[in-house]
Every structure is written in C-alpha cells, then in structure tokens.
Amino acid sequence: MSNAPIDRPPVDQEEAPVPEGGIAGYLATAKRFTVNAKLFLGYSLLSQLGAGIWTVMFNLYLLRLGFGTSFVGLFIMVDMLFHGLVAFPAGLLADKIGRRKAFFIATCISLGARGTLLFVHDSKEMLLILAAISGVGEAFHGVAGPPFIMENSEPKERPLLFSLNAMFLMVSRGVGSALPLVWAISLGVPDLDVDSARWVLVASLPLTLAGLAPLAFMTEKRVELVESFLDLFALKNVVNFDAIAKLTVASLVVGTGFGLATRFFNVFFDLGLGATDRQISAIFAVGAVGGATAIVFSGMLVQRWGKVRSIVVTQIVSVPFLVLMVAAPMVVTGLPLVVAFFLLRDAFYSLSMPIRNQISMELTVAKERGTTAGMTHMAFDLGGAFGAGIAGVLIGVEAAKVDIGVDVAEFLPAFVVAAALVVIAAAMYHVFFQGWESRLRRAAATPETAD
C-alpha cells in the first residue's frame, strides 16, 4: 500500500484546463459531453425540486407542530449524524456496485423515511428515528456524484461539467423553493398552517422520484474498482492517504459551520425577522438562482486565479455578509437589507462549491474516489450534526416563544462562530493545497522535466 505524495498525482489526475473562448468555448465543450454526462446533468436539474421544498418548509413545519428550536436542532443533528456515519460505507459501496445503483438506493430510502415522518408527529422518538433513516438515504447522493463526473468526462470537460452540475442543482433547488410560495398564493394566505405545510411537503416526494428518470437511460462507464468488500474495508484501494486526510479535515470544519448557520436560515427569517412563508420561499428561490448564476463564473475565476485561490477568496468574501445578516437587524429595521446580505453571501459561497468537488476528485484515483467522497461527506455531516446541535441550544427558542417571535440577537453566537469556521476552512485549503496546485501548473508548463 503506497502513500502517494500530494504533489505527484497519478496519470488520471492531470489538471483539467478551463475552457477558453468565452461563451463559445463553453458551448463547444458542452457539446462534447458524453451521453452519460448529459443525462447526469438532467438528473441534477430534476433531483433538487423536492429538496428545495423541503429546505424551505420542513424546519418551519416542525415549529408549527409546536416544537422549539432545540428540537429542530436535534432533528437536524440526528439526520446529519447518520448521514455522516453512513457516508463512508456508502462511498465504499459506491466503489463496489457503481454510482448509478447508489443513486437509486439513496432516493428510495430517503423517500420512504420522509413520506412516513410527515404523518408521524406525536412522537419525538419516532421523528428522530425517521430522521436517522432519511440521513442514511441521503448519504449515497453526495458520495456518488463527483466520482461519476470524473469517470464520465475528459479532463478538459471537467471544470465546466462540475460547474454545470452545481448550477443545475441550485436552479432545481430554486424552483423547488418557489413552490411553497405558489402554494401559499393559491390558498390566499401569507403563512401555511400545519396541515397545508404537510401537504406541500408531501408534494415534494413525487418530484424527487421524478429525478430518477434520467438515470434509467444511463450506461455506466465502469472503471477500475475494488473487487471485494474486504479489500474496501481494509482500504486497499486507497493510495493518496495524505490528500484524503487533508480534504477530510477541511470538510469537517466547513460542515460544522454549515450546521451552525446554514441549516437555520429559514428559522432565522421566520422567528428572528418575522418573515412570512411567502417571503421565505421567495428569498430561498432567488438565493438558489443567484447562486446558480454565480457558479457560471467559477470557471473564469479558476482560469484567472487557479482552483485553490478561487476557493479561498470566495469563501472569505462571503463571511462579512453572513455576519451582517444577523448584525444589521440590531441596528437597522427592515427585511430587504438582510435579504441583500443573504443573497450576496450565497452568491460568493456558491462559487467555491464546484471547485472544491473538482479538487477532491483530481487529488485521487478512480478506485478511491468513492471512498474519498465518503470520507469527506462523513466529516462534513458529522461536523454539521455537531454544529446543528450546538446551534439549537445557542438559539434556545422554546415552543412557547415560537408564536411571538424572538430577539434576532439569539442567532448571533451561532452565526459568528460559523463565519469564523469558514475563514479557518479557507486558510486550510491554502495551506494544504496551494503548493500542490503550483507544482502541478509548473509541471504542465514544462512537460519535458515532469516525471
């Protein structure tokens, strides 16, 4: 078992050049995508419709059932905890059975759990059990996507394919996020009662199922995978231990910040700012579409600055807007200003998402990519579970206070800590990977001296 140094990638890790020639260059590259890659983008465009509804409404649904933010945080914690615990074995399984089967497994488990928990609302224990099962299903999605992209594309296509995948996921989520708004308008109410909220969440389930349609037409390109589960659990497929360890640590920090703040954005707008369901749905929809639009420019940033510097800059620039989201309402009254900060934070942070995924895949070889995705997702979700549990306690809104709103300052500690973690994660990417990218660029510029 070798421990390949991070600055000497294997042959299938050659750096993917950014398409040149502006829009024409991007279109020319997109036309060369494989059929599988195009179908996967179709899956990305459909798969988040249901998730968008869930992102907007589910925390609010729990609040309307009479639970406080401590239980909402506990629910998120259990979901992300089991997501994280299963992510690593899910990555191993995806390396064995292939990516497409992993997508089907993920969707079926998640749909079953979510459909059930919408009609089980009297037992906290049962809700938490179903949160765990839902987390198990979702674990397969994240670990199978990036390896699939790597295995069904050429190096020169990857920057655009990673960007389009992230962009389509966010567009899909944006459309889904708008559906509660449509539902509320059709009922003629600013806020959905608990029964209406439940049924709009039920409507998300067939939309999620429809996302599987493009997968049925895929002919998966199988690459060098490990032959036995024993070899997988012994990690005999892993050759880049150092790179995977660094990616995992960075993901742990990012995930903790995600759990502290991002998972509570809808609660923040609802309880802290008194926004209606219509407004929250519209805010999330515009935020997702804005993030998707920003991702279009990620390839240009990589071309100008390189992958690592692009990640560092965009994450750090997003931090002031995250802090201002919660600090501004203490000084100036008004939802529009906070929404502007929210949209700017989303746009800048979204720029780094496809680049992070691409780096994690380029630092590894085919047979360890599912394992890598499993490790990084495990770290992200375990960090997110810890962050969500802490945030639920820090915010500390009890059920009795839900109906009257709370002081926005109660969200400040969780959001500030999350902002600090984003800066720490950006610094980690610079320390861990800037040297690797610089050496890779020098080697590409002077191929006659490269090994």
C-alpha positions as CSV (number, residue, x, y, z in Angstrom):
1,M,0.0,0.0,0.0
2,S,1.7,3.2,-1.2
3,N,1.3,6.7,0.2
4,A,1.5,8.8,-3.0
5,P,2.6,12.4,-2.2
6,I,0.0,15.0,-2.7
7,D,2.1,16.9,-5.3
8,R,2.6,13.9,-7.6
9,P,-0.8,12.9,-8.8
10,P,-1.3,9.7,-10.8
11,V,-1.8,9.9,-14.5
12,D,-5.6,10.1,-14.4
13,Q,-5.3,13.2,-12.2
14,E,-4.0,15.6,-14.9
15,E,-5.1,19.1,-14.3
16,A,-8.2,19.9,-16.3
17,P,-7.8,23.2,-18.2
18,V,-10.6,25.7,-18.1
19,P,-12.4,26.0,-21.5
20,E,-11.3,29.1,-23.4
21,G,-13.0,31.3,-25.9
22,G,-15.8,32.7,-23.7
23,I,-19.4,31.5,-24.2
24,A,-18.5,29.9,-27.5
25,G,-15.8,27.9,-25.8
26,Y,-18.1,26.7,-23.1
27,L,-20.8,25.7,-25.6
28,A,-18.2,23.8,-27.7
29,T,-17.1,21.9,-24.6
30,A,-20.6,21.2,-23.6
31,K,-21.4,19.7,-27.0
32,R,-18.6,17.1,-26.4
33,F,-20.1,15.8,-23.2
34,T,-20.8,12.1,-23.1
35,V,-24.4,10.9,-23.2
36,N,-24.0,9.8,-19.6
37,A,-22.7,13.3,-18.6
38,K,-25.7,14.9,-20.2
39,L,-28.1,12.5,-18.5
40,F,-26.4,13.2,-15.2
41,L,-27.0,16.9,-15.7
42,G,-30.6,16.1,-16.4
43,Y,-30.7,14.2,-13.1
44,S,-29.2,17.3,-11.4
45,L,-31.8,19.6,-12.9
46,L,-34.7,17.4,-11.6
47,S,-33.3,15.9,-8.4
48,Q,-33.5,19.0,-6.2
49,L,-37.1,20.1,-7.0
50,G,-38.3,18.2,-4.0
51,A,-35.3,19.1,-1.9
52,G,-36.0,22.8,-2.5
53,I,-39.5,22.4,-1.0
54,W,-38.0,20.5,2.0
55,T,-35.3,23.1,2.6
56,V,-37.8,25.9,2.8
57,M,-40.6,24.2,4.7
58,F,-39.6,21.4,6.9
59,N,-38.0,23.3,9.8
60,L,-41.0,25.6,9.7
61,Y,-43.3,22.6,9.7
62,L,-41.6,21.3,12.9
63,L,-42.1,24.7,14.5
64,R,-45.8,24.7,13.7
65,L,-46.2,21.3,15.2
66,G,-45.2,23.0,18.5
67,F,-41.5,22.1,18.7
68,G,-38.8,24.6,19.7
69,T,-35.5,25.3,18.0
70,S,-33.8,22.9,20.4
71,F,-35.7,20.0,18.9
72,V,-35.3,21.4,15.4
73,G,-31.5,21.4,16.1
74,L,-31.7,17.8,17.5
75,F,-33.6,16.6,14.4
76,I,-31.1,18.2,12.1
77,M,-28.3,16.8,14.2
78,V,-29.6,13.2,14.0
79,D,-30.2,13.5,10.3
80,M,-26.7,14.8,9.6
81,L,-25.2,12.4,12.2
82,F,-26.5,9.3,10.4
83,H,-25.8,10.9,7.0
84,G,-22.2,11.3,8.2
85,L,-21.9,7.8,9.8
86,V,-23.2,6.1,6.6
87,A,-21.3,8.3,4.1
88,F,-18.0,6.4,4.4
89,P,-19.5,2.9,4.0
90,A,-21.8,4.4,1.3
91,G,-18.7,5.6,-0.5
92,L,-17.1,2.1,-0.2
93,L,-20.3,0.6,-1.5
94,A,-20.4,3.0,-4.5
95,D,-16.9,2.0,-5.3
96,K,-18.1,-1.6,-5.5
97,I,-21.6,-1.5,-7.0
98,G,-21.2,1.6,-9.2
99,R,-22.6,5.1,-9.0
100,R,-26.0,4.7,-10.7
101,K,-27.2,2.0,-8.3
102,A,-26.1,4.2,-5.4
103,F,-28.3,7.0,-6.7
104,F,-31.3,4.7,-6.7
105,I,-30.6,3.3,-3.2
106,A,-30.3,6.9,-1.9
107,T,-33.6,8.1,-3.3
108,C,-35.7,5.1,-2.3
109,I,-34.5,5.1,1.3
110,S,-34.9,8.8,1.7
111,L,-38.4,9.0,0.1
112,G,-39.6,6.2,2.3
113,A,-38.4,7.9,5.5
114,R,-39.6,11.4,4.6
115,G,-43.0,10.2,3.5
116,T,-43.5,8.4,6.8
117,L,-42.4,11.2,9.1
118,L,-44.9,13.6,7.6
119,F,-47.7,11.6,9.2
120,V,-45.9,10.7,12.4
121,H,-45.9,13.9,14.5
122,D,-46.9,12.9,18.0
123,S,-43.7,11.0,18.9
124,K,-40.4,12.8,19.2
125,E,-38.7,9.4,19.3
126,M,-40.2,8.2,16.0
127,L,-39.4,11.5,14.3
128,L,-35.8,11.1,15.3
129,I,-35.7,7.5,14.1
130,L,-37.1,8.6,10.7
131,A,-34.6,11.5,10.6
132,A,-31.8,8.9,11.0
133,I,-33.2,6.7,8.2
134,S,-33.6,9.8,5.9
135,G,-30.0,10.7,6.7
136,V,-28.9,7.2,5.7
137,G,-30.5,7.5,2.3
138,E,-29.1,11.0,1.6
139,A,-25.6,9.7,2.3
140,F,-25.4,8.0,-1.1
141,H,-26.1,11.1,-3.2
142,G,-23.1,13.1,-2.3
143,V,-20.6,10.3,-2.4
144,A,-21.6,9.0,-5.8
145,G,-21.9,12.3,-7.8
146,P,-18.3,13.6,-8.0
147,P,-16.8,10.2,-8.9
148,F,-19.4,9.7,-11.6
149,I,-18.5,13.1,-13.2
150,M,-14.8,12.1,-13.2
151,E,-15.5,8.7,-14.7
152,N,-17.7,10.0,-17.5
153,S,-15.7,13.0,-18.7
154,E,-12.4,14.0,-20.2
155,P,-10.1,16.3,-18.2
156,K,-10.8,19.3,-20.5
157,E,-14.5,18.9,-19.9
158,R,-14.5,18.6,-16.1
159,P,-14.4,22.3,-15.0
160,L,-17.5,23.0,-17.0
161,L,-19.2,19.8,-16.0
162,F,-18.6,20.3,-12.3
163,S,-19.8,23.9,-12.6
164,L,-22.9,22.9,-14.6
165,N,-23.8,20.2,-12.2
166,A,-23.6,22.6,-9.2
167,M,-25.5,25.2,-11.2
168,F,-28.3,22.8,-12.2
169,L,-28.6,21.5,-8.7
170,M,-29.1,25.1,-7.4
171,V,-31.5,26.0,-10.2
172,S,-33.6,22.9,-9.4
173,R,-33.5,23.8,-5.7
174,G,-34.5,27.3,-6.6
175,V,-37.6,26.2,-8.5
176,G,-38.5,23.8,-5.7
177,S,-38.0,26.6,-3.1
178,A,-40.5,28.7,-5.0
179,L,-43.3,26.1,-4.8
180,P,-44.3,26.8,-1.2
181,L,-44.8,30.4,-2.4
182,V,-47.0,29.2,-5.2
183,W,-48.9,27.1,-2.7
184,A,-49.4,30.0,-0.3
185,I,-50.6,32.3,-3.0
186,S,-53.0,29.7,-4.3
187,L,-54.5,29.4,-0.8
188,G,-54.5,33.2,-0.4
189,V,-52.5,33.2,2.8
190,P,-49.2,34.6,3.9
191,D,-48.3,31.6,6.1
192,L,-49.3,27.9,5.7
193,D,-50.9,26.2,8.6
194,V,-49.5,22.9,9.8
195,D,-51.8,20.8,7.5
196,S,-51.0,22.9,4.4
197,A,-47.3,22.8,5.2
198,R,-47.6,19.0,5.5
199,W,-49.2,18.6,2.1
200,V,-46.8,20.9,0.3
201,L,-44.0,18.7,1.8
202,V,-45.9,15.6,0.6
203,A,-45.9,17.1,-2.9
204,S,-42.1,17.2,-2.8
205,L,-41.9,13.4,-2.8
206,P,-43.1,12.6,-6.4
207,L,-40.9,15.4,-7.6
208,T,-37.9,13.8,-6.0
209,L,-38.9,10.4,-7.5
210,A,-39.1,12.0,-11.0
211,G,-35.4,13.0,-10.7
212,L,-34.5,9.3,-11.2
213,A,-35.8,9.2,-14.7
214,P,-32.5,10.2,-16.5
215,L,-30.7,7.5,-14.5
216,A,-32.7,4.8,-16.2
217,F,-31.1,5.7,-19.5
218,M,-27.5,5.7,-18.4
219,T,-25.0,3.1,-19.4
220,E,-22.5,3.5,-16.6
221,K,-18.8,3.6,-17.6
222,R,-17.3,1.2,-15.1
223,V,-13.7,1.9,-14.2
224,E,-11.1,0.3,-12.0
225,L,-13.0,-0.5,-8.8
226,V,-12.0,-2.8,-6.0
227,E,-13.0,-6.4,-6.4
228,S,-14.1,-7.3,-2.9
229,F,-15.7,-5.6,0.1
230,L,-12.9,-7.0,2.3
231,D,-10.4,-5.0,0.2
232,L,-12.6,-1.9,0.5
233,F,-12.9,-2.1,4.3
234,A,-9.2,-2.7,4.5
235,L,-8.7,0.4,2.4
236,K,-6.5,-1.4,-0.1
237,N,-8.0,0.8,-2.8
238,V,-6.5,4.0,-1.1
239,V,-3.2,5.3,-2.3
240,N,-3.4,9.0,-1.6
241,F,-3.8,9.0,2.2
242,D,-2.3,12.4,2.8
243,A,-4.6,14.2,0.4
244,I,-7.7,12.4,1.6
245,A,-6.8,13.2,5.2
246,K,-6.5,16.9,4.4
247,L,-9.7,17.0,2.4
248,T,-11.5,15.3,5.3
249,V,-10.3,17.8,7.9
250,A,-11.3,20.7,5.8
251,S,-14.7,19.2,5.2
252,L,-15.2,18.7,9.0
253,V,-14.7,22.5,9.5
254,V,-16.9,23.5,6.6
255,G,-19.6,21.1,7.8
256,T,-19.6,22.4,11.3
257,G,-20.2,26.0,10.1
258,F,-23.0,24.7,7.8
259,G,-24.7,23.1,10.8
260,L,-24.4,26.2,12.9
261,A,-25.9,28.7,10.5
262,T,-27.0,27.5,7.0
263,R,-29.4,24.8,8.3
264,F,-31.1,27.5,10.4
265,F,-31.5,30.2,7.8
266,N,-35.3,29.6,7.3
267,V,-35.7,29.6,11.1
268,F,-33.8,32.9,11.3
269,F,-36.0,34.6,8.8
270,D,-39.2,33.2,10.4
271,L,-38.5,33.7,14.1
272,G,-35.8,36.4,14.1
273,L,-37.2,38.6,11.3
274,G,-40.9,37.7,11.2
275,A,-40.9,36.8,7.5
276,T,-43.9,35.1,6.1
277,D,-43.8,31.7,4.3
278,R,-44.3,33.6,1.0
279,Q,-41.3,35.8,1.7
280,I,-39.1,32.9,2.9
281,S,-40.0,30.8,-0.2
282,A,-39.2,33.7,-2.5
283,I,-35.9,34.5,-0.6
284,F,-34.7,31.0,-0.9
285,A,-35.7,30.7,-4.5
286,V,-33.9,33.9,-5.5
287,G,-30.9,32.8,-3.4
288,A,-30.6,29.5,-5.2
289,V,-31.0,31.0,-8.7
290,G,-28.5,33.7,-7.7
291,G,-26.0,31.1,-6.5
292,A,-26.5,29.2,-9.7
293,T,-25.8,32.3,-11.8
294,A,-22.7,33.0,-9.7
295,I,-21.4,29.4,-10.4
296,V,-21.2,30.3,-14.1
297,F,-18.2,32.5,-13.3
298,S,-16.4,29.8,-11.3
299,G,-14.5,28.6,-14.4
300,M,-13.4,32.1,-15.1
301,L,-12.1,32.5,-11.6
302,V,-10.1,29.3,-11.9
303,Q,-8.6,30.4,-15.2
304,R,-7.5,33.7,-13.6
305,W,-6.5,32.7,-10.1
306,G,-6.3,28.9,-10.0
307,K,-8.6,26.5,-8.1
308,V,-7.2,26.9,-4.6
309,R,-7.0,30.7,-4.6
310,S,-10.6,30.9,-6.0
311,I,-11.8,28.8,-3.1
312,V,-10.0,30.9,-0.5
313,V,-11.1,34.2,-1.9
314,T,-14.8,33.4,-2.5
315,Q,-15.2,31.8,0.9
316,I,-13.6,34.7,2.8
317,V,-15.5,37.3,0.8
318,S,-18.8,35.5,1.8
319,V,-18.0,35.9,5.6
320,P,-18.8,39.6,6.1
321,F,-22.2,39.1,4.6
322,L,-23.0,36.2,6.9
323,V,-22.2,38.3,9.9
324,L,-24.1,41.3,8.6
325,M,-27.2,39.1,8.1
326,V,-27.6,38.8,11.8
327,A,-25.9,42.0,13.0
328,A,-27.7,44.5,10.7
329,P,-31.2,43.9,12.2
330,M,-29.9,45.0,15.6
331,V,-29.2,48.5,14.1
332,V,-31.5,48.9,11.1
333,T,-35.0,47.6,10.9
334,G,-36.0,46.1,7.6
335,L,-36.0,42.7,5.8
336,P,-34.7,43.9,2.4
337,L,-31.2,44.8,3.7
338,V,-30.9,41.3,5.4
339,V,-32.1,39.6,2.2
340,A,-29.4,41.5,0.2
341,F,-26.7,40.3,2.6
342,F,-28.1,36.7,2.3
343,L,-28.1,36.8,-1.5
344,L,-24.5,38.1,-1.6
345,R,-23.3,35.6,0.9
346,D,-25.0,32.8,-1.1
347,A,-23.5,34.0,-4.4
348,F,-19.9,34.2,-3.2
349,Y,-20.0,31.0,-1.2
350,S,-21.6,29.1,-4.1
351,L,-18.7,30.0,-6.4
352,S,-16.4,27.7,-4.4
353,M,-18.7,24.6,-4.4
354,P,-17.9,23.0,-7.7
355,I,-14.2,23.9,-7.4
356,R,-14.0,22.0,-4.0
357,N,-15.6,19.0,-5.5
358,Q,-13.3,19.0,-8.5
359,I,-10.1,19.3,-6.4
360,S,-11.2,16.4,-4.2
361,M,-11.6,14.2,-7.3
362,E,-8.4,15.4,-9.0
363,L,-6.3,14.5,-6.0
364,T,-7.4,10.9,-6.1
365,V,-7.5,8.0,-8.5
366,A,-10.6,6.1,-9.8
367,K,-10.7,3.3,-7.3
368,E,-10.5,5.6,-4.2
369,R,-12.8,8.4,-5.3
370,G,-16.0,6.9,-3.8
371,T,-14.0,6.3,-0.6
372,T,-12.7,9.9,-0.7
373,A,-16.2,11.3,-1.2
374,G,-17.5,9.1,1.6
375,M,-14.7,10.3,4.0
376,T,-15.3,14.0,3.2
377,H,-19.0,13.7,3.4
378,M,-18.8,11.8,6.6
379,A,-16.6,14.6,8.1
380,F,-18.9,17.3,6.7
381,D,-22.1,15.8,8.1
382,L,-20.6,14.8,11.4
383,G,-19.4,18.4,11.8
384,G,-22.8,19.6,10.6
385,A,-24.5,17.4,13.2
386,F,-22.4,18.8,16.0
387,G,-22.9,22.4,14.7
388,A,-26.7,21.9,14.4
389,G,-27.0,20.5,17.9
390,I,-25.0,23.4,19.3
391,A,-26.9,26.0,17.3
392,G,-30.3,24.6,18.5
393,V,-29.1,25.2,22.1
394,L,-27.5,28.6,21.4
395,I,-30.6,29.9,19.8
396,G,-32.7,28.3,22.5
397,V,-36.2,29.2,21.3
398,E,-38.7,27.2,23.2
399,A,-42.1,26.2,21.7
400,A,-44.0,28.7,23.8
401,K,-42.0,31.6,22.2
402,V,-42.4,30.4,18.6
403,D,-45.7,32.2,18.0
404,I,-44.5,35.6,19.3
405,G,-41.0,35.7,17.7
406,V,-37.6,36.2,19.3
407,D,-34.8,38.7,19.6
408,V,-32.6,38.3,16.5
409,A,-29.6,38.6,18.8
410,E,-30.2,35.0,19.9
411,F,-28.9,33.9,16.4
412,L,-25.7,36.0,16.7
413,P,-23.4,33.5,18.5
414,A,-24.1,30.6,16.2
415,F,-23.7,32.7,13.0
416,V,-20.5,34.4,14.2
417,V,-18.9,31.0,15.1
418,A,-19.9,29.7,11.7
419,A,-18.3,32.7,10.0
420,A,-15.0,32.1,11.9
421,L,-15.1,28.4,10.7
422,V,-15.5,29.5,7.1
423,V,-12.3,31.6,7.4
424,I,-10.5,28.7,9.1
425,A,-11.5,26.3,6.3
426,A,-10.3,28.8,3.6
427,A,-6.9,29.0,5.4
428,M,-6.7,25.2,5.4
429,Y,-7.3,25.0,1.7
430,H,-4.5,27.5,1.1
431,V,-2.0,25.7,3.4
432,F,-2.9,22.2,2.3
433,F,-3.3,22.6,-1.5
434,Q,-1.7,25.8,-2.8
435,G,1.7,24.1,-3.1
436,W,0.2,21.1,-4.9
437,E,-1.5,23.3,-7.5
438,S,1.6,25.5,-8.0
439,R,3.7,22.4,-8.7
440,L,1.1,20.9,-11.0
441,R,1.0,24.1,-13.0
442,R,4.7,24.3,-13.3
443,A,4.9,20.7,-14.4
444,A,2.2,21.3,-17.0
445,A,4.2,24.3,-18.3
446,T,7.4,22.3,-18.6
447,P,6.3,18.7,-19.5
448,E,9.8,17.7,-20.6
449,T,11.0,18.0,-17.0
450,A,8.0,16.3,-15.3
451,D,8.1,12.7,-14.2
